Amino acid sequence: MILELISAAIGTIAFSLLFGVPKKYYIYCGGIGAAGWLVYKLMLDVAGLSVPAAVFFATVVIMLLSRFAAVFEKCPAIVFMIAGIFPVVPGAQIYWATYYLVTDQLYEAFHSGFLAIKIMISIVLGIVVVFEIPYKFFKIK
């Protein structure tokens, strides 16, 4: 689990570099990505939730932390959001859906593709839920 968290943080920081995030925000991005991965793994393994449900809760945590970091650093939340969401994006599911489609394994392609769509919808719902919280709740006094 520790290795996975470190990998999530490093991967998120690497994605931040590609995305053009200023260097002073790398630690925030890495921490947010690792926190999202931690919540995802806990919801999946400990709570026994489905993958889309676990991704939803991880996205909510990522978005909350992104909004707090944005208020604290006085910058747009999208800087932290885009980088932080990286560990839970369903890239592998999309890859496998395409692979199965090309190799004419239609049942597996449908299953992987449908799971990827459910994960993407979970991410969108998590983002919407947190962005509906008014800005004043994120100000630290």
C-alpha positions in Angstrom: 0.0 0.0 0.0 2.8 2.4 0.8 4.5 1.7 -2.5 1.2 2.4 -4.3 0.8 5.7 -2.5 4.3 6.7 -3.4 3.7 5.7 -7.0 0.5 7.7 -7.1 2.3 10.8 -5.8 5.2 10.4 -8.2 2.9 9.8 -11.1 0.8 12.8 -10.2 3.8 15.0 -10.0 5.1 13.7 -13.3 1.7 14.5 -14.9 1.8 18.0 -13.2 5.1 18.5 -15.0 3.6 17.6 -18.4 0.6 19.7 -17.7 2.7 22.8 -17.0 1.9 23.2 -13.3 4.3 25.6 -11.5 7.0 23.9 -9.5 5.8 25.3 -6.2 2.6 23.3 -6.5 4.1 19.9 -7.2 4.0 18.8 -3.6 0.3 19.7 -3.3 -0.5 17.8 -6.5 1.4 14.8 -5.4 -0.3 14.8 -2.0 -3.7 15.2 -3.5 -3.1 12.4 -6.0 -1.8 10.1 -3.3 -4.8 11.0 -1.0 -7.2 10.2 -3.8 -5.5 6.9 -4.4 -5.6 6.1 -0.7 -9.4 6.7 -0.5 -9.9 4.7 -3.7 -8.0 1.7 -2.3 -9.7 1.9 1.1 -13.2 2.1 -0.4 -12.4 -0.7 -2.8 -10.6 -3.1 -0.4 -11.8 -2.2 3.1 -15.4 -1.0 2.4 -16.0 -3.4 -0.4 -17.5 -0.8 -2.8 -17.6 -1.2 -6.5 -15.0 0.5 -8.7 -17.3 3.3 -9.8 -18.4 4.0 -6.2 -14.8 4.0 -5.0 -13.8 6.4 -7.8 -16.7 8.7 -6.8 -15.5 9.0 -3.2 -11.9 9.4 -4.3 -12.9 12.1 -6.7 -14.8 13.9 -3.9 -11.7 13.9 -1.7 -9.5 15.0 -4.6 -11.8 17.9 -5.3 -12.1 18.9 -1.7 -8.4 19.0 -1.3 -8.0 20.8 -4.6 -10.4 23.5 -3.6 -8.7 23.9 -0.2 -5.3 24.1 -1.9 -6.6 26.6 -4.4 -7.9 28.9 -1.7 -4.7 28.5 0.4 -2.4 29.2 -2.5 -4.7 31.7 -4.2 -4.7 30.0 -7.6 -7.3 28.2 -9.7 -8.5 24.8 -8.4 -8.1 23.3 -11.8 -4.3 23.3 -11.3 -4.7 20.8 -8.6 -7.8 19.1 -9.9 -6.4 17.9 -13.3 -3.2 16.6 -11.8 -4.8 15.1 -8.7 -7.5 13.2 -10.7 -4.8 11.4 -12.8 -4.5 8.2 -10.6 -8.2 7.4 -10.8 -8.8 8.0 -14.5 -9.9 4.8 -16.2 -7.1 4.6 -18.8 -6.5 0.9 -18.4 -10.2 0.2 -18.9 -10.3 2.2 -22.1 -7.1 0.4 -23.3 -8.6 -3.0 -22.6 -11.9 -2.1 -24.3 -10.1 -1.0 -27.4 -7.9 -4.1 -27.3 -10.8 -6.5 -27.0 -12.7 -4.6 -29.7 -9.7 -5.0 -32.1 -9.3 -8.7 -31.3 -13.0 -9.3 -31.8 -13.8 -10.2 -28.2 -17.0 -8.2 -28.1 -18.3 -9.3 -24.8 -15.1 -8.3 -23.0 -14.9 -5.1 -25.0 -18.5 -4.2 -23.9 -17.7 -5.0 -20.3 -14.5 -3.0 -20.1 -16.0 -0.1 -22.1 -19.1 0.1 -19.9 -17.0 0.0 -16.8 -14.9 2.9 -18.1 -18.0 4.9 -18.8 -19.3 4.2 -15.3 -16.0 5.4 -13.9 -16.0 8.5 -16.0 -19.6 9.3 -14.9 -18.4 8.8 -11.2 -15.6 11.3 -11.8 -18.0 13.9 -13.3 -20.5 13.4 -10.4 -17.7 13.8 -7.8 -16.5 17.0 -9.4 -20.0 18.4 -9.7 -20.9 17.6 -6.0 -17.8 19.4 -4.7 -18.1 22.4 -7.0 -21.6 23.0 -5.8 -20.2 23.8 -2.3 -20.0 27.5 -2.0 -16.5 29.2 -2.0 -16.9 30.6 1.5 -16.7 27.0 3.1 -13.1 26.7 1.8 -11.7 29.8 3.3 -9.4 29.1 6.2 -9.5 31.7 8.9 
